[in-house]
Amino acid sequence: MSKDADAVELDVDGRTVRISHPERVYFPEIGATKLDLANYYLSVGEGIVRALRERPCMLHRFPDGLEGRKVHQKRLPRGAPDWVETVRVHFPRYDRDADELCVTHLADVVWAVQMSTVEFHPWNSRRSDVERPDEWRIDLDPMPDCDFDRVRRVAKVAHEVLDELGAVGWPKTSGGDGLHVYVRIAPEWEFDDVRRAAWAFAREVERRAPGDVTTAWWRKERDPSAVFVDYNQNSRDHTIASAYSVRGVSEATVSTPVRWEEIDDLEPRDFTIRTVPKRFEELGDLHSGIDDAVFSLDPLLEWAERDEKPSE
């Protein structure tokens, strides 16, 4: 590490990334700086790169710190080194294309931090076929009056259904009050199919936990104390914070992979850029086997077809 009056230079696997204003406080509640953020991502490098590798990635940037405006950056910011790669995606609603960050090395992540990125929001497809997801995402999103005990109960039911399907689910905290579960799938279906499968799964979880779960489309129709199993996160161009992504909140929480058996006792707010590096050092990446557990959506699409039939 070399230093001058205004910047720190980090050697990231042979690439030099310059961090300007390293002393700028990004997270006032814990006093963490821009350099702390960069060093956090270095500490979980294997995990964050696995979560983002070769996916179009939207960046949540805070050019003026967390108290300033948040920029949802789809196009790669200007000034990128020539080693930063991109993937072109199309946005039909606007009939526009954008070249989004496509992480292939840890230096790409640290460079994004230099560009004031805090959160990384990847697509659930990869650049080899952007239109065919290889990841099904289960978002257990608590409504405003829902406590985390209810999220825990719903997670158990979701795990039970996944086991019955023969699908391996990889849970993580959201970095907020919810939980996410990822399932690797073969890239054989388009976004609408994956969303239908996710909807069918959500309906089954709702049947088994009707007092705890809602799948209502309109927010005003949802029980404010329930968990919304948000199948919409599998729609095209919908993204959620990746595993190991820091969240843009003053306490610097992290969306952190966890074991199923931990869920009964965990407190999501305990996972921050101060605590996750030690956990990662001790446990490694709990999602390291995700690419080896590929699930077919066929049974869920059969459930969807069943549920779409009008009742007699």
Helices and strands as residue ranges (DSSP letters): E 2-3, E 7-12, E 15-20, E 25-27, E 32-33, H 34-43, H 45-52, E 56-61, E 71-73, E 86-91, E 96-102, H 106-114, E 117-122, G 127-129, E 135-142, H 148-165, E 170-173, E 179-185, H 191-208, E 213-214, G 219-221, E 227-229, G 231-234, G 260-262, G 268-270, H 276-283, G 290-292, E 294-295, H 298-308
